[in-house]
Amino acid sequence: MANTQAITTSFKVQILNGIHAFGTTVVRGGTGADAFKAALFLASASRGAGDTVYNTTGEVSGSGYSAGGVAFTWIAPTSSGTTAFSSPSASIVYTAVTLATAFDAVLLYNSSQGDKAVAVYTFGSQTVTGGNFTLTIPTNDAVTGLLRLA
């Protein structure tokens, strides 16, 4: 067997768990999990990889929807093969909302750490009138988990 160059799988899981701090500006206040939220954004918004923090620019508004979105929790990070992964623990549900302007994106962000952006996911353009809007979370595995470090 020959040596192979790679980032270790255990390190990938540890990164998702916030174990390593390469910079001097990271301060962890405790060992508990952070709080996360999911905010919906209009189809006309410009959300993507460049987002660094949650802000209300382009966020949906309507009856039953609160700015900032809804809270959710992550499944503890794990790995399979050489991929570390984690997903929200359940579908993300916005209950009894009326969102008349088309929206097509959700920003997942860390509300415990200065509203730092985690990821933006897009879907087909939607509107909702007096109902629930549910983001069904895929299976939490190395192929379909929402956060995957391969």
CNS distance restraints for C-alpha pairs under 8 A (distance, minus, plus):
assign (resid   7 and name CA) (resid  11 and name CA) 7.06 0.50 0.50
assign (resid   7 and name CA) (resid  12 and name CA) 7.58 0.50 0.50
assign (resid   8 and name CA) (resid  12 and name CA) 6.68 0.50 0.50
assign (resid   8 and name CA) (resid  82 and name CA) 7.67 0.50 0.50
assign (resid   9 and name CA) (resid  13 and name CA) 6.60 0.50 0.50
assign (resid   9 and name CA) (resid  79 and name CA) 7.12 0.50 0.50
assign (resid   9 and name CA) (resid  81 and name CA) 7.90 0.50 0.50
assign (resid   9 and name CA) (resid  82 and name CA) 5.17 0.50 0.50
assign (resid   9 and name CA) (resid  83 and name CA) 6.48 0.50 0.50
assign (resid   9 and name CA) (resid  84 and name CA) 6.57 0.50 0.50
assign (resid  10 and name CA) (resid  14 and name CA) 6.16 0.50 0.50
assign (resid  10 and name CA) (resid  79 and name CA) 7.89 0.50 0.50
assign (resid  10 and name CA) (resid  84 and name CA) 7.95 0.50 0.50
assign (resid  11 and name CA) (resid  15 and name CA) 6.04 0.50 0.50
assign (resid  12 and name CA) (resid  16 and name CA) 6.51 0.50 0.50
assign (resid  12 and name CA) (resid  83 and name CA) 7.54 0.50 0.50
assign (resid  12 and name CA) (resid  84 and name CA) 5.57 0.50 0.50
assign (resid  12 and name CA) (resid 149 and name CA) 6.29 0.50 0.50
assign (resid  13 and name CA) (resid  17 and name CA) 6.32 0.50 0.50
assign (resid  13 and name CA) (resid  77 and name CA) 5.83 0.50 0.50
assign (resid  13 and name CA) (resid  78 and name CA) 5.83 0.50 0.50
assign (resid  13 and name CA) (resid  79 and name CA) 6.66 0.50 0.50
assign (resid  13 and name CA) (resid  84 and name CA) 5.24 0.50 0.50
assign (resid  13 and name CA) (resid  85 and name CA) 7.26 0.50 0.50
assign (resid  14 and name CA) (resid  18 and name CA) 6.16 0.50 0.50
assign (resid  14 and name CA) (resid  19 and name CA) 5.27 0.50 0.50
assign (resid  14 and name CA) (resid  20 and name CA) 6.97 0.50 0.50
assign (resid  15 and name CA) (resid  19 and name CA) 5.88 0.50 0.50
assign (resid  15 and name CA) (resid  20 and name CA) 6.14 0.50 0.50
assign (resid  16 and name CA) (resid  77 and name CA) 6.23 0.50 0.50
assign (resid  16 and name CA) (resid  84 and name CA) 7.97 0.50 0.50
assign (resid  16 and name CA) (resid  85 and name CA) 7.87 0.50 0.50
assign (resid  16 and name CA) (resid  86 and name CA) 7.88 0.50 0.50
assign (resid  17 and name CA) (resid  76 and name CA) 7.81 0.50 0.50
assign (resid  17 and name CA) (resid  77 and name CA) 6.68 0.50 0.50
assign (resid  21 and name CA) (resid  26 and name CA) 6.36 0.50 0.50
assign (resid  34 and name CA) (resid 110 and name CA) 6.83 0.50 0.50
assign (resid  34 and name CA) (resid 111 and name CA) 7.52 0.50 0.50
assign (resid  34 and name CA) (resid 112 and name CA) 5.44 0.50 0.50
assign (resid  34 and name CA) (resid 113 and name CA) 7.51 0.50 0.50
assign (resid  35 and name CA) (resid  71 and name CA) 7.30 0.50 0.50
assign (resid  35 and name CA) (resid  72 and name CA) 7.56 0.50 0.50
assign (resid  35 and name CA) (resid  73 and name CA) 7.13 0.50 0.50
assign (resid  35 and name CA) (resid 110 and name CA) 6.01 0.50 0.50
assign (resid  35 and name CA) (resid 111 and name CA) 5.57 0.50 0.50
assign (resid  35 and name CA) (resid 112 and name CA) 5.27 0.50 0.50
assign (resid  36 and name CA) (resid  71 and name CA) 5.74 0.50 0.50
assign (resid  36 and name CA) (resid  72 and name CA) 5.82 0.50 0.50
assign (resid  36 and name CA) (resid  73 and name CA) 6.48 0.50 0.50
assign (resid  36 and name CA) (resid 108 and name CA) 6.99 0.50 0.50
assign (resid  36 and name CA) (resid 109 and name CA) 5.58 0.50 0.50
assign (resid  36 and name CA) (resid 110 and name CA) 4.49 0.50 0.50
assign (resid  36 and name CA) (resid 111 and name CA) 5.27 0.50 0.50
assign (resid  36 and name CA) (resid 112 and name CA) 7.10 0.50 0.50
assign (resid  37 and name CA) (resid  68 and name CA) 7.07 0.50 0.50
assign (resid  37 and name CA) (resid  69 and name CA) 6.18 0.50 0.50
assign (resid  37 and name CA) (resid  70 and name CA) 5.28 0.50 0.50
assign (resid  37 and name CA) (resid  71 and name CA) 4.24 0.50 0.50
assign (resid  37 and name CA) (resid  72 and name CA) 5.80 0.50 0.50
assign (resid  37 and name CA) (resid 108 and name CA) 5.79 0.50 0.50
assign (resid  37 and name CA) (resid 109 and name CA) 5.52 0.50 0.50
assign (resid  37 and name CA) (resid 110 and name CA) 6.53 0.50 0.50
assign (resid  37 and name CA) (resid 111 and name CA) 6.39 0.50 0.50
assign (resid  38 and name CA) (resid  68 and name CA) 7.13 0.50 0.50
assign (resid  38 and name CA) (resid  69 and name CA) 5.14 0.50 0.50
assign (resid  38 and name CA) (resid  70 and name CA) 5.40 0.50 0.50
assign (resid  38 and name CA) (resid  71 and name CA) 6.39 0.50 0.50
assign (resid  38 and name CA) (resid  72 and name CA) 7.26 0.50 0.50
assign (resid  38 and name CA) (resid  92 and name CA) 7.76 0.50 0.50
assign (resid  38 and name CA) (resid 106 and name CA) 6.20 0.50 0.50
assign (resid  38 and name CA) (resid 107 and name CA) 5.54 0.50 0.50
assign (resid  38 and name CA) (resid 108 and name CA) 4.56 0.50 0.50
assign (resid  38 and name CA) (resid 109 and name CA) 6.50 0.50 0.50
assign (resid  39 and name CA) (resid  59 and name CA) 7.18 0.50 0.50
assign (resid  39 and name CA) (resid  67 and name CA) 7.43 0.50 0.50
assign (resid  39 and name CA) (resid  68 and name CA) 5.29 0.50 0.50
assign (resid  39 and name CA) (resid  69 and name CA) 4.00 0.50 0.50
assign (resid  39 and name CA) (resid  70 and name CA) 6.71 0.50 0.50
assign (resid  39 and name CA) (resid 106 and name CA) 5.44 0.50 0.50
assign (resid  39 and name CA) (resid 107 and name CA) 5.26 0.50 0.50
assign (resid  39 and name CA) (resid 108 and name CA) 6.68 0.50 0.50
assign (resid  40 and name CA) (resid  59 and name CA) 5.90 0.50 0.50
assign (resid  40 and name CA) (resid  60 and name CA) 5.90 0.50 0.50
assign (resid  40 and name CA) (resid  69 and name CA) 6.60 0.50 0.50
assign (resid  40 and name CA) (resid 103 and name CA) 7.00 0.50 0.50
assign (resid  40 and name CA) (resid 104 and name CA) 7.59 0.50 0.50
assign (resid  40 and name CA) (resid 105 and name CA) 5.78 0.50 0.50
assign (resid  40 and name CA) (resid 106 and name CA) 4.48 0.50 0.50
assign (resid  40 and name CA) (resid 107 and name CA) 6.48 0.50 0.50
assign (resid  41 and name CA) (resid  45 and name CA) 6.37 0.50 0.50
assign (resid  41 and name CA) (resid  47 and name CA) 7.84 0.50 0.50
assign (resid  41 and name CA) (resid  58 and name CA) 5.63 0.50 0.50
assign (resid  41 and name CA) (resid  59 and name CA) 4.24 0.50 0.50
assign (resid  41 and name CA) (resid  60 and name CA) 5.24 0.50 0.50
assign (resid  41 and name CA) (resid 103 and name CA) 5.52 0.50 0.50
assign (resid  41 and name CA) (resid 104 and name CA) 6.45 0.50 0.50
assign (resid  41 and name CA) (resid 105 and name CA) 5.19 0.50 0.50
assign (resid  41 and name CA) (resid 106 and name CA) 6.01 0.50 0.50
assign (resid  41 and name CA) (resid 107 and name CA) 7.56 0.50 0.50
assign (resid  42 and name CA) (resid  58 and name CA) 5.61 0.50 0.50
assign (resid  42 and name CA) (resid  59 and name CA) 5.89 0.50 0.50
assign (resid  42 and name CA) (resid  60 and name CA) 5.59 0.50 0.50
assign (resid  42 and name CA) (resid 101 and name CA) 6.99 0.50 0.50
assign (resid  42 and name CA) (resid 102 and name CA) 5.83 0.50 0.50
assign (resid  42 and name CA) (resid 103 and name CA) 3.85 0.50 0.50
assign (resid  42 and name CA) (resid 104 and name CA) 6.11 0.50 0.50
assign (resid  42 and name CA) (resid 105 and name CA) 6.96 0.50 0.50
assign (resid  43 and name CA) (resid 102 and name CA) 5.72 0.50 0.50
assign (resid  43 and name CA) (resid 103 and name CA) 4.46 0.50 0.50
assign (resid  43 and name CA) (resid 104 and name CA) 5.02 0.50 0.50
assign (resid  43 and name CA) (resid 105 and name CA) 7.06 0.50 0.50
assign (resid  43 and name CA) (resid 125 and name CA) 6.65 0.50 0.50
assign (resid  44 and name CA) (resid  58 and name CA) 7.15 0.50 0.50
assign (resid  44 and name CA) (resid 103 and name CA) 7.73 0.50 0.50
assign (resid  45 and name CA) (resid  57 and name CA) 7.44 0.50 0.50
assign (resid  45 and name CA) (resid  58 and name CA) 4.73 0.50 0.50
assign (resid  45 and name CA) (resid  59 and name CA) 7.55 0.50 0.50
assign (resid  46 and name CA) (resid  58 and name CA) 7.52 0.50 0.50
assign (resid  47 and name CA) (resid  51 and name CA) 6.51 0.50 0.50
assign (resid  47 and name CA) (resid 105 and name CA) 7.68 0.50 0.50
assign (resid  47 and name CA) (resid 107 and name CA) 7.89 0.50 0.50
assign (resid  47 and name CA) (resid 120 and name CA) 6.86 0.50 0.50
assign (resid  48 and name CA) (resid 119 and name CA) 7.73 0.50 0.50
assign (resid  48 and name CA) (resid 120 and name CA) 5.70 0.50 0.50
assign (resid  49 and name CA) (resid 119 and name CA) 7.40 0.50 0.50
assign (resid  49 and name CA) (resid 120 and name CA) 7.23 0.50 0.50
assign (resid  51 and name CA) (resid 117 and name CA) 6.27 0.50 0.50
assign (resid  52 and name CA) (resid 116 and name CA) 5.88 0.50 0.50
assign (resid  52 and name CA) (resid 117 and name CA) 5.04 0.50 0.50
assign (resid  52 and name CA) (resid 118 and name CA) 7.99 0.50 0.50
assign (resid  53 and name CA) (resid 109 and name CA) 7.30 0.50 0.50
assign (resid  53 and name CA) (resid 114 and name CA) 7.50 0.50 0.50
assign (resid  53 and name CA) (resid 115 and name CA) 5.36 0.50 0.50
assign (resid  53 and name CA) (resid 116 and name CA) 4.24 0.50 0.50
assign (resid  53 and name CA) (resid 117 and name CA) 4.53 0.50 0.50
assign (resid  54 and name CA) (resid  68 and name CA) 7.81 0.50 0.50
assign (resid  54 and name CA) (resid 107 and name CA) 7.47 0.50 0.50
assign (resid  54 and name CA) (resid 109 and name CA) 6.55 0.50 0.50
assign (resid  54 and name CA) (resid 115 and name CA) 5.42 0.50 0.50
assign (resid  54 and name CA) (resid 116 and name CA) 6.36 0.50 0.50
assign (resid  54 and name CA) (resid 117 and name CA) 5.88 0.50 0.50
assign (resid  55 and name CA) (resid  59 and name CA) 7.92 0.50 0.50
assign (resid  56 and name CA) (resid  67 and name CA) 7.11 0.50 0.50
assign (resid  56 and name CA) (resid  68 and name CA) 7.43 0.50 0.50
assign (resid  59 and name CA) (resid  67 and name CA) 7.45 0.50 0.50
assign (resid  60 and name CA) (resid  65 and name CA) 7.96 0.50 0.50
assign (resid  60 and name CA) (resid  67 and name CA) 7.86 0.50 0.50
assign (resid  60 and name CA) (resid  99 and name CA) 6.95 0.50 0.50
assign (resid  60 and name CA) (resid 101 and name CA) 7.37 0.50 0.50
assign (resid  60 and name CA) (resid 103 and name CA) 6.97 0.50 0.50
assign (resid  61 and name CA) (resid  65 and name CA) 6.26 0.50 0.50
assign (resid  61 and name CA) (resid  66 and name CA) 7.47 0.50 0.50
assign (resid  61 and name CA) (resid  67 and name CA) 7.21 0.50 0.50
assign (resid  61 and name CA) (resid  99 and name CA) 6.48 0.50 0.50
assign (resid  62 and name CA) (resid  97 and name CA) 6.93 0.50 0.50
assign (resid  62 and name CA) (resid  98 and name CA) 5.51 0.50 0.50
assign (resid  62 and name CA) (resid  99 and name CA) 5.05 0.50 0.50
assign (resid  62 and name CA) (resid 100 and name CA) 7.21 0.50 0.50
assign (resid  63 and name CA) (resid  97 and name CA) 5.47 0.50 0.50
assign (resid  63 and name CA) (resid  98 and name CA) 5.06 0.50 0.50
assign (resid  63 and name CA) (resid  99 and name CA) 7.00 0.50 0.50
assign (resid  64 and name CA) (resid  95 and name CA) 7.23 0.50 0.50
assign (resid  64 and name CA) (resid  96 and name CA) 5.91 0.50 0.50
assign (resid  64 and name CA) (resid  97 and name CA) 4.48 0.50 0.50
assign (resid  64 and name CA) (resid  98 and name CA) 6.64 0.50 0.50
assign (resid  65 and name CA) (resid  69 and name CA) 7.01 0.50 0.50
assign (resid  65 and name CA) (resid  94 and name CA) 7.31 0.50 0.50
assign (resid  65 and name CA) (resid  97 and name CA) 5.86 0.50 0.50
assign (resid  65 and name CA) (resid  98 and name CA) 7.66 0.50 0.50
assign (resid  65 and name CA) (resid  99 and name CA) 7.91 0.50 0.50
assign (resid  66 and name CA) (resid  70 and name CA) 7.82 0.50 0.50
assign (resid  69 and name CA) (resid  94 and name CA) 7.97 0.50 0.50
assign (resid  70 and name CA) (resid  92 and name CA) 7.73 0.50 0.50
assign (resid  70 and name CA) (resid  93 and name CA) 7.73 0.50 0.50
assign (resid  70 and name CA) (resid  94 and name CA) 7.01 0.50 0.50
assign (resid  72 and name CA) (resid  88 and name CA) 6.66 0.50 0.50
assign (resid  72 and name CA) (resid  89 and name CA) 7.55 0.50 0.50
assign (resid  72 and name CA) (resid  90 and name CA) 7.84 0.50 0.50
assign (resid  72 and name CA) (resid  92 and name CA) 6.81 0.50 0.50
assign (resid  73 and name CA) (resid  88 and name CA) 5.55 0.50 0.50
assign (resid  73 and name CA) (resid  89 and name CA) 5.78 0.50 0.50
assign (resid  73 and name CA) (resid  90 and name CA) 7.88 0.50 0.50
assign (resid  74 and name CA) (resid  86 and name CA) 6.63 0.50 0.50
assign (resid  74 and name CA) (resid  87 and name CA) 5.56 0.50 0.50
assign (resid  74 and name CA) (resid  88 and name CA) 4.14 0.50 0.50
assign (resid  74 and name CA) (resid  89 and name CA) 5.16 0.50 0.50
assign (resid  75 and name CA) (resid  86 and name CA) 5.74 0.50 0.50
assign (resid  75 and name CA) (resid  87 and name CA) 5.72 0.50 0.50
assign (resid  75 and name CA) (resid  88 and name CA) 5.82 0.50 0.50
assign (resid  75 and name CA) (resid  89 and name CA) 5.03 0.50 0.50
assign (resid  76 and name CA) (resid  86 and name CA) 6.44 0.50 0.50
assign (resid  77 and name CA) (resid  84 and name CA) 6.79 0.50 0.50
assign (resid  77 and name CA) (resid  85 and name CA) 5.55 0.50 0.50
assign (resid  77 and name CA) (resid  86 and name CA) 4.76 0.50 0.50
assign (resid  78 and name CA) (resid  84 and name CA) 5.57 0.50 0.50
assign (resid  78 and name CA) (resid  85 and name CA) 5.75 0.50 0.50
assign (resid  78 and name CA) (resid  86 and name CA) 6.81 0.50 0.50
assign (resid  79 and name CA) (resid  83 and name CA) 5.43 0.50 0.50
assign (resid  79 and name CA) (resid  84 and name CA) 4.08 0.50 0.50
assign (resid  79 and name CA) (resid  85 and name CA) 5.94 0.50 0.50
assign (resid  79 and name CA) (resid 141 and name CA) 7.98 0.50 0.50
assign (resid  79 and name CA) (resid 142 and name CA) 6.98 0.50 0.50
assign (resid  80 and name CA) (resid  84 and name CA) 6.60 0.50 0.50
assign (resid  80 and name CA) (resid 141 and name CA) 7.49 0.50 0.50
assign (resid  80 and name CA) (resid 142 and name CA) 5.97 0.50 0.50
assign (resid  81 and name CA) (resid 142 and name CA) 7.94 0.50 0.50
assign (resid  82 and name CA) (resid 150 and name CA) 6.15 0.50 0.50
assign (resid  83 and name CA) (resid 142 and name CA) 5.72 0.50 0.50
assign (resid  83 and name CA) (resid 148 and name CA) 6.48 0.50 0.50
assign (resid  83 and name CA) (resid 149 and name CA) 5.46 0.50 0.50
assign (resid  83 and name CA) (resid 150 and name CA) 4.27 0.50 0.50
assign (resid  84 and name CA) (resid 142 and name CA) 6.76 0.50 0.50
assign (resid  84 and name CA) (resid 148 and name CA) 5.68 0.50 0.50
assign (resid  84 and name CA) (resid 149 and name CA) 5.15 0.50 0.50
assign (resid  84 and name CA) (resid 150 and name CA) 6.53 0.50 0.50
assign (resid  85 and name CA) (resid 140 and name CA) 7.27 0.50 0.50
assign (resid  85 and name CA) (resid 141 and name CA) 6.52 0.50 0.50
assign (resid  85 and name CA) (resid 142 and name CA) 5.98 0.50 0.50
assign (resid  85 and name CA) (resid 145 and name CA) 5.90 0.50 0.50
assign (resid  85 and name CA) (resid 146 and name CA) 7.36 0.50 0.50
assign (resid  85 and name CA) (resid 147 and name CA) 5.35 0.50 0.50
assign (resid  85 and name CA) (resid 148 and name CA) 4.39 0.50 0.50
assign (resid  85 and name CA) (resid 149 and name CA) 6.34 0.50 0.50
assign (resid  86 and name CA) (resid 140 and name CA) 6.25 0.50 0.50
assign (resid  86 and name CA) (resid 141 and name CA) 7.56 0.50 0.50
assign (resid  86 and name CA) (resid 145 and name CA) 5.83 0.50 0.50
assign (resid  86 and name CA) (resid 146 and name CA) 6.38 0.50 0.50
assign (resid  86 and name CA) (resid 147 and name CA) 5.31 0.50 0.50
assign (resid  86 and name CA) (resid 148 and name CA) 6.83 0.50 0.50
assign (resid  87 and name CA) (resid 137 and name CA) 7.40 0.50 0.50
assign (resid  87 and name CA) (resid 138 and name CA) 7.93 0.50 0.50
assign (resid  87 and name CA) (resid 139 and name CA) 7.98 0.50 0.50
assign (resid  87 and name CA) (resid 140 and name CA) 5.55 0.50 0.50
assign (resid  87 and name CA) (resid 145 and name CA) 5.39 0.50 0.50
assign (resid  87 and name CA) (resid 146 and name CA) 5.01 0.50 0.50
assign (resid  87 and name CA) (resid 147 and name CA) 6.18 0.50 0.50
assign (resid  88 and name CA) (resid  92 and name CA) 7.92 0.50 0.50
assign (resid  88 and name CA) (resid 137 and name CA) 6.88 0.50 0.50
assign (resid  88 and name CA) (resid 146 and name CA) 7.74 0.50 0.50
assign (resid  90 and name CA) (resid 136 and name CA) 7.74 0.50 0.50
assign (resid  90 and name CA) (resid 137 and name CA) 6.50 0.50 0.50
assign (resid  91 and name CA) (resid 134 and name CA) 6.52 0.50 0.50
assign (resid  91 and name CA) (resid 135 and name CA) 5.55 0.50 0.50
assign (resid  91 and name CA) (resid 136 and name CA) 4.67 0.50 0.50
assign (resid  91 and name CA) (resid 137 and name CA) 5.14 0.50 0.50
assign (resid  92 and name CA) (resid 134 and name CA) 5.71 0.50 0.50
assign (resid  92 and name CA) (resid 135 and name CA) 5.07 0.50 0.50
assign (resid  92 and name CA) (resid 136 and name CA) 6.73 0.50 0.50
assign (resid  92 and name CA) (resid 137 and name CA) 7.49 0.50 0.50
assign (resid  93 and name CA) (resid 132 and name CA) 6.83 0.50 0.50
assign (resid  93 and name CA) (resid 133 and name CA) 5.79 0.50 0.50
assign (resid  93 and name CA) (resid 134 and name CA) 4.44 0.50 0.50
assign (resid  93 and name CA) (resid 135 and name CA) 6.35 0.50 0.50
assign (resid  94 and name CA) (resid 132 and name CA) 5.61 0.50 0.50
assign (resid  94 and name CA) (resid 133 and name CA) 5.14 0.50 0.50
assign (resid  94 and name CA) (resid 134 and name CA) 6.34 0.50 0.50
assign (resid  95 and name CA) (resid 131 and name CA) 6.69 0.50 0.50
assign (resid  95 and name CA) (resid 132 and name CA) 4.52 0.50 0.50
assign (resid  95 and name CA) (resid 133 and name CA) 6.62 0.50 0.50
assign (resid  96 and name CA) (resid 130 and name CA) 5.54 0.50 0.50
assign (resid  96 and name CA) (resid 131 and name CA) 4.62 0.50 0.50
assign (resid  96 and name CA) (resid 132 and name CA) 5.08 0.50 0.50
assign (resid  97 and name CA) (resid 128 and name CA) 6.72 0.50 0.50
assign (resid  97 and name CA) (resid 129 and name CA) 6.67 0.50 0.50
assign (resid  97 and name CA) (resid 130 and name CA) 5.28 0.50 0.50
assign (resid  97 and name CA) (resid 131 and name CA) 5.47 0.50 0.50
assign (resid  97 and name CA) (resid 132 and name CA) 6.09 0.50 0.50
assign (resid  97 and name CA) (resid 133 and name CA) 7.49 0.50 0.50
assign (resid  98 and name CA) (resid 127 and name CA) 7.77 0.50 0.50
assign (resid  98 and name CA) (resid 128 and name CA) 5.19 0.50 0.50
assign (resid  98 and name CA) (resid 129 and name CA) 4.34 0.50 0.50
assign (resid  98 and name CA) (resid 130 and name CA) 4.85 0.50 0.50
assign (resid  98 and name CA) (resid 131 and name CA) 6.74 0.50 0.50
assign (resid  99 and name CA) (resid 127 and name CA) 5.54 0.50 0.50
assign (resid  99 and name CA) (resid 128 and name CA) 5.00 0.50 0.50
assign (resid  99 and name CA) (resid 129 and name CA) 6.30 0.50 0.50
assign (resid 100 and name CA) (resid 127 and name CA) 5.35 0.50 0.50
assign (resid 100 and name CA) (resid 128 and name CA) 6.20 0.50 0.50
assign (resid 100 and name CA) (resid 129 and name CA) 6.72 0.50 0.50
assign (resid 101 and name CA) (resid 127 and name CA) 6.19 0.50 0.50
assign (resid 102 and name CA) (resid 125 and name CA) 5.84 0.50 0.50
assign (resid 102 and name CA) (resid 126 and name CA) 5.31 0.50 0.50
assign (resid 102 and name CA) (resid 127 and name CA) 5.20 0.50 0.50
assign (resid 103 and name CA) (resid 125 and name CA) 5.42 0.50 0.50
assign (resid 103 and name CA) (resid 126 and name CA) 5.40 0.50 0.50
assign (resid 103 and name CA) (resid 127 and name CA) 6.64 0.50 0.50
assign (resid 104 and name CA) (resid 122 and name CA) 5.55 0.50 0.50
assign (resid 104 and name CA) (resid 123 and name CA) 5.23 0.50 0.50
assign (resid 104 and name CA) (resid 124 and name CA) 5.69 0.50 0.50
assign (resid 104 and name CA) (resid 125 and name CA) 4.53 0.50 0.50
assign (resid 104 and name CA) (resid 126 and name CA) 6.22 0.50 0.50
assign (resid 105 and name CA) (resid 120 and name CA) 6.74 0.50 0.50
assign (resid 105 and name CA) (resid 121 and name CA) 5.59 0.50 0.50
assign (resid 105 and name CA) (resid 122 and name CA) 4.25 0.50 0.50
assign (resid 105 and name CA) (resid 123 and name CA) 6.16 0.50 0.50
assign (resid 106 and name CA) (resid 120 and name CA) 5.67 0.50 0.50
assign (resid 106 and name CA) (resid 121 and name CA) 5.44 0.50 0.50
assign (resid 106 and name CA) (resid 122 and name CA) 6.48 0.50 0.50
assign (resid 107 and name CA) (resid 117 and name CA) 7.09 0.50 0.50
assign (resid 107 and name CA) (resid 118 and name CA) 7.43 0.50 0.50
assign (resid 107 and name CA) (resid 119 and name CA) 5.90 0.50 0.50
assign (resid 107 and name CA) (resid 120 and name CA) 4.53 0.50 0.50
assign (resid 107 and name CA) (resid 121 and name CA) 6.67 0.50 0.50
assign (resid 108 and name CA) (resid 117 and name CA) 6.35 0.50 0.50
assign (resid 108 and name CA) (resid 118 and name CA) 5.49 0.50 0.50
assign (resid 108 and name CA) (resid 119 and name CA) 5.36 0.50 0.50
assign (resid 108 and name CA) (resid 120 and name CA) 6.33 0.50 0.50
assign (resid 109 and name CA) (resid 115 and name CA) 5.82 0.50 0.50
assign (resid 109 and name CA) (resid 116 and name CA) 5.53 0.50 0.50
assign (resid 109 and name CA) (resid 117 and name CA) 4.35 0.50 0.50
assign (resid 109 and name CA) (resid 118 and name CA) 4.94 0.50 0.50
assign (resid 109 and name CA) (resid 119 and name CA) 7.05 0.50 0.50
assign (resid 110 and name CA) (resid 114 and name CA) 7.08 0.50 0.50
assign (resid 110 and name CA) (resid 115 and name CA) 4.99 0.50 0.50
assign (resid 110 and name CA) (resid 116 and name CA) 5.19 0.50 0.50
assign (resid 110 and name CA) (resid 117 and name CA) 6.41 0.50 0.50
assign (resid 110 and name CA) (resid 118 and name CA) 6.85 0.50 0.50
assign (resid 111 and name CA) (resid 115 and name CA) 4.29 0.50 0.50
assign (resid 111 and name CA) (resid 116 and name CA) 6.92 0.50 0.50
assign (resid 128 and name CA) (resid 132 and name CA) 7.46 0.50 0.50
assign (resid 128 and name CA) (resid 133 and name CA) 6.99 0.50 0.50
assign (resid 137 and name CA) (resid 146 and name CA) 7.87 0.50 0.50
assign (resid 138 and name CA) (resid 144 and name CA) 6.06 0.50 0.50
assign (resid 138 and name CA) (resid 145 and name CA) 6.38 0.50 0.50
assign (resid 138 and name CA) (resid 146 and name CA) 7.35 0.50 0.50
assign (resid 139 and name CA) (resid 144 and name CA) 5.93 0.50 0.50
assign (resid 139 and name CA) (resid 145 and name CA) 5.99 0.50 0.50
assign (resid 140 and name CA) (resid 144 and name CA) 6.30 0.50 0.50
assign (resid 140 and name CA) (resid 145 and name CA) 4.27 0.50 0.50
assign (resid 140 and name CA) (resid 146 and name CA) 7.28 0.50 0.50
assign (resid 141 and name CA) (resid 145 and name CA) 4.89 0.50 0.50
assign (resid 142 and name CA) (resid 148 and name CA) 6.60 0.50 0.50
assign (resid 143 and name CA) (resid 148 and name CA) 7.96 0.50 0.50
